[in-house]
Amino acid sequence: MPLYEYHCDACESEFTKRRAIKEADAPIQCPDCENEEVTRKLSLFIALTKNDSGVTSLGGGGGCGCGGACACGGHLN
């Protein structure tokens, strides 16, 4: 199950919750103030890999963003 990040609109606290994908946008209570005026935040992550020559690049594949399947190549030297 993925972790989702949330922001409480009432008390401004931020928290994470492990939930099924189908429950990601279902109502949830803030653990601090128990208010249900909560917004799911956009969560990002990055995976870095090194190839045999020591070049660090973005992991994954497909589409730009960059998973290495476009002109930018995803290199982070």
mmCIF file of the C-alpha atoms, coordinates in Angstrom:
data_MODEL
# 
_entry.id   MODEL 
# 
loop_
_atom_site.group_PDB 
_atom_site.id 
_atom_site.type_symbol 
_atom_site.label_atom_id 
_atom_site.label_alt_id 
_atom_site.label_comp_id 
_atom_site.label_asym_id 
_atom_site.label_entity_id 
_atom_site.label_seq_id 
_atom_site.pdbx_PDB_ins_code 
_atom_site.Cartn_x 
_atom_site.Cartn_y 
_atom_site.Cartn_z 
_atom_site.occupancy 
_atom_site.B_iso_or_equiv 
_atom_site.pdbx_formal_charge 
_atom_site.auth_seq_id 
_atom_site.auth_comp_id 
_atom_site.auth_asym_id 
_atom_site.auth_atom_id 
_atom_site.pdbx_PDB_model_num 
ATOM 1  C CA . MET A 1 1  ? 0.000   0.000  0.000   1.00 0.00 ? 1  MET A CA 1 
ATOM 2  C CA . PRO A 1 2  ? 1.324   3.441  -0.884  1.00 0.00 ? 2  PRO A CA 1 
ATOM 3  C CA . LEU A 1 3  ? 1.868   6.305  1.534   1.00 0.00 ? 3  LEU A CA 1 
ATOM 4  C CA . TYR A 1 4  ? -0.035  9.516  0.873   1.00 0.00 ? 4  TYR A CA 1 
ATOM 5  C CA . GLU A 1 5  ? 0.724   12.981 2.236   1.00 0.00 ? 5  GLU A CA 1 
ATOM 6  C CA . TYR A 1 6  ? -2.081  15.221 3.471   1.00 0.00 ? 6  TYR A CA 1 
ATOM 7  C CA . HIS A 1 7  ? -2.434  18.836 4.605   1.00 0.00 ? 7  HIS A CA 1 
ATOM 8  C CA . CYS A 1 8  ? -5.085  19.881 7.141   1.00 0.00 ? 8  CYS A CA 1 
ATOM 9  C CA . ASP A 1 9  ? -6.797  23.078 5.985   1.00 0.00 ? 9  ASP A CA 1 
ATOM 10 C CA . ALA A 1 10 ? -7.994  23.832 9.535   1.00 0.00 ? 10 ALA A CA 1 
ATOM 11 C CA . CYS A 1 11 ? -4.845  23.511 11.678  1.00 0.00 ? 11 CYS A CA 1 
ATOM 12 C CA . GLU A 1 12 ? -2.178  23.566 8.903   1.00 0.00 ? 12 GLU A CA 1 
ATOM 13 C CA . SER A 1 13 ? -0.593  20.280 10.045  1.00 0.00 ? 13 SER A CA 1 
ATOM 14 C CA . GLU A 1 14 ? 0.786   17.775 7.549   1.00 0.00 ? 14 GLU A CA 1 
ATOM 15 C CA . PHE A 1 15 ? 0.684   14.009 7.936   1.00 0.00 ? 15 PHE A CA 1 
ATOM 16 C CA . THR A 1 16 ? 1.141   10.785 5.993   1.00 0.00 ? 16 THR A CA 1 
ATOM 17 C CA . LYS A 1 17 ? -1.175  7.815  5.864   1.00 0.00 ? 17 LYS A CA 1 
ATOM 18 C CA . ARG A 1 18 ? -0.816  4.384  4.286   1.00 0.00 ? 18 ARG A CA 1 
ATOM 19 C CA . ARG A 1 19 ? -3.969  3.709  2.276   1.00 0.00 ? 19 ARG A CA 1 
ATOM 20 C CA . ALA A 1 20 ? -5.133  1.653  -0.665  1.00 0.00 ? 20 ALA A CA 1 
ATOM 21 C CA . ILE A 1 21 ? -4.995  3.492  -3.992  1.00 0.00 ? 21 ILE A CA 1 
ATOM 22 C CA . LYS A 1 22 ? -8.794  3.426  -4.246  1.00 0.00 ? 22 LYS A CA 1 
ATOM 23 C CA . GLU A 1 23 ? -8.968  5.248  -0.861  1.00 0.00 ? 23 GLU A CA 1 
ATOM 24 C CA . ALA A 1 24 ? -6.420  7.979  -1.693  1.00 0.00 ? 24 ALA A CA 1 
ATOM 25 C CA . ASP A 1 25 ? -9.051  10.720 -2.046  1.00 0.00 ? 25 ASP A CA 1 
ATOM 26 C CA . ALA A 1 26 ? -11.611 9.330  0.398   1.00 0.00 ? 26 ALA A CA 1 
ATOM 27 C CA . PRO A 1 27 ? -12.388 11.541 3.419   1.00 0.00 ? 27 PRO A CA 1 
ATOM 28 C CA . ILE A 1 28 ? -9.808  11.341 6.208   1.00 0.00 ? 28 ILE A CA 1 
ATOM 29 C CA . GLN A 1 29 ? -9.527  13.022 9.603   1.00 0.00 ? 29 GLN A CA 1 
ATOM 30 C CA . CYS A 1 30 ? -6.545  15.088 10.664  1.00 0.00 ? 30 CYS A CA 1 
ATOM 31 C CA . PRO A 1 31 ? -4.810  13.232 13.523  1.00 0.00 ? 31 PRO A CA 1 
ATOM 32 C CA . ASP A 1 32 ? -4.160  16.544 15.324  1.00 0.00 ? 32 ASP A CA 1 
ATOM 33 C CA . CYS A 1 33 ? -7.540  18.320 15.238  1.00 0.00 ? 33 CYS A CA 1 
ATOM 34 C CA . GLU A 1 34 ? -9.824  15.560 13.827  1.00 0.00 ? 34 GLU A CA 1 
ATOM 35 C CA . ASN A 1 35 ? -11.103 17.930 11.129  1.00 0.00 ? 35 ASN A CA 1 
ATOM 36 C CA . GLU A 1 36 ? -12.020 16.396 7.766   1.00 0.00 ? 36 GLU A CA 1 
ATOM 37 C CA . GLU A 1 37 ? -11.059 19.475 5.712   1.00 0.00 ? 37 GLU A CA 1 
ATOM 38 C CA . VAL A 1 38 ? -7.928  17.748 4.462   1.00 0.00 ? 38 VAL A CA 1 
ATOM 39 C CA . THR A 1 39 ? -6.204  18.048 1.080   1.00 0.00 ? 39 THR A CA 1 
ATOM 40 C CA . ARG A 1 40 ? -4.027  15.330 -0.437  1.00 0.00 ? 40 ARG A CA 1 
ATOM 41 C CA . LYS A 1 41 ? -0.634  16.734 -1.431  1.00 0.00 ? 41 LYS A CA 1 
ATOM 42 C CA . LEU A 1 42 ? 1.278   15.876 -4.574  1.00 0.00 ? 42 LEU A CA 1 
ATOM 43 C CA . SER A 1 43 ? 4.029   13.481 -3.521  1.00 0.00 ? 43 SER A CA 1 
ATOM 44 C CA . LEU A 1 44 ? 7.148   12.974 -5.589  1.00 0.00 ? 44 LEU A CA 1 
ATOM 45 C CA . PHE A 1 45 ? 10.082  10.620 -5.398  1.00 0.00 ? 45 PHE A CA 1 
ATOM 46 C CA . ILE A 1 46 ? 13.181  9.948  -7.424  1.00 0.00 ? 46 ILE A CA 1 
ATOM 47 C CA . ALA A 1 47 ? 15.273  6.835  -7.909  1.00 0.00 ? 47 ALA A CA 1 
ATOM 48 C CA . LEU A 1 48 ? 18.932  7.223  -8.830  1.00 0.00 ? 48 LEU A CA 1 
ATOM 49 C CA . THR A 1 49 ? 21.007  4.452  -10.377 1.00 0.00 ? 49 THR A CA 1 
ATOM 50 C CA . LYS A 1 50 ? 24.641  4.125  -11.435 1.00 0.00 ? 50 LYS A CA 1 
ATOM 51 C CA . ASN A 1 51 ? 25.614  2.300  -14.574 1.00 0.00 ? 51 ASN A CA 1 
ATOM 52 C CA . ASP A 1 52 ? 28.796  0.243  -14.989 1.00 0.00 ? 52 ASP A CA 1 
ATOM 53 C CA . SER A 1 53 ? 30.820  3.360  -15.926 1.00 0.00 ? 53 SER A CA 1 
ATOM 54 C CA . GLY A 1 54 ? 29.697  5.200  -12.757 1.00 0.00 ? 54 GLY A CA 1 
ATOM 55 C CA . VAL A 1 55 ? 27.301  7.620  -14.453 1.00 0.00 ? 55 VAL A CA 1 
ATOM 56 C CA . THR A 1 56 ? 24.375  8.487  -12.182 1.00 0.00 ? 56 THR A CA 1 
ATOM 57 C CA . SER A 1 57 ? 21.007  8.634  -13.916 1.00 0.00 ? 57 SER A CA 1 
ATOM 58 C CA . LEU A 1 58 ? 17.342  8.622  -13.045 1.00 0.00 ? 58 LEU A CA 1 
ATOM 59 C CA . GLY A 1 59 ? 15.918  5.152  -12.572 1.00 0.00 ? 59 GLY A CA 1 
ATOM 60 C CA . GLY A 1 60 ? 12.769  3.889  -14.196 1.00 0.00 ? 60 GLY A CA 1 
ATOM 61 C CA . GLY A 1 61 ? 11.853  3.998  -17.803 1.00 0.00 ? 61 GLY A CA 1 
ATOM 62 C CA . GLY A 1 62 ? 9.442   5.332  -20.296 1.00 0.00 ? 62 GLY A CA 1 
ATOM 63 C CA . GLY A 1 63 ? 8.365   8.859  -21.020 1.00 0.00 ? 63 GLY A CA 1 
ATOM 64 C CA . CYS A 1 64 ? 10.169  12.022 -20.135 1.00 0.00 ? 64 CYS A CA 1 
ATOM 65 C CA . GLY A 1 65 ? 10.358  13.077 -16.573 1.00 0.00 ? 65 GLY A CA 1 
ATOM 66 C CA . CYS A 1 66 ? 12.968  11.619 -17.201 1.00 0.00 ? 66 CYS A CA 1 
ATOM 67 C CA . GLY A 1 67 ? 13.039  7.844  -17.233 1.00 0.00 ? 67 GLY A CA 1 
ATOM 68 C CA . GLY A 1 68 ? 15.714  7.792  -19.897 1.00 0.00 ? 68 GLY A CA 1 
ATOM 69 C CA . ALA A 1 69 ? 13.439  7.292  -22.914 1.00 0.00 ? 69 ALA A CA 1 
ATOM 70 C CA . CYS A 1 70 ? 13.787  10.801 -24.316 1.00 0.00 ? 70 CYS A CA 1 
ATOM 71 C CA . ALA A 1 71 ? 16.420  13.147 -25.697 1.00 0.00 ? 71 ALA A CA 1 
ATOM 72 C CA . CYS A 1 72 ? 17.529  14.479 -22.298 1.00 0.00 ? 72 CYS A CA 1 
ATOM 73 C CA . GLY A 1 73 ? 18.797  11.020 -21.276 1.00 0.00 ? 73 GLY A CA 1 
ATOM 74 C CA . GLY A 1 74 ? 18.269  11.591 -17.551 1.00 0.00 ? 74 GLY A CA 1 
ATOM 75 C CA . HIS A 1 75 ? 21.986  11.990 -16.738 1.00 0.00 ? 75 HIS A CA 1 
ATOM 76 C CA . LEU A 1 76 ? 22.949  13.819 -13.527 1.00 0.00 ? 76 LEU A CA 1 
ATOM 77 C CA . ASN A 1 77 ? 26.737  14.104 -13.742 1.00 0.00 ? 77 ASN A CA 1 
# 
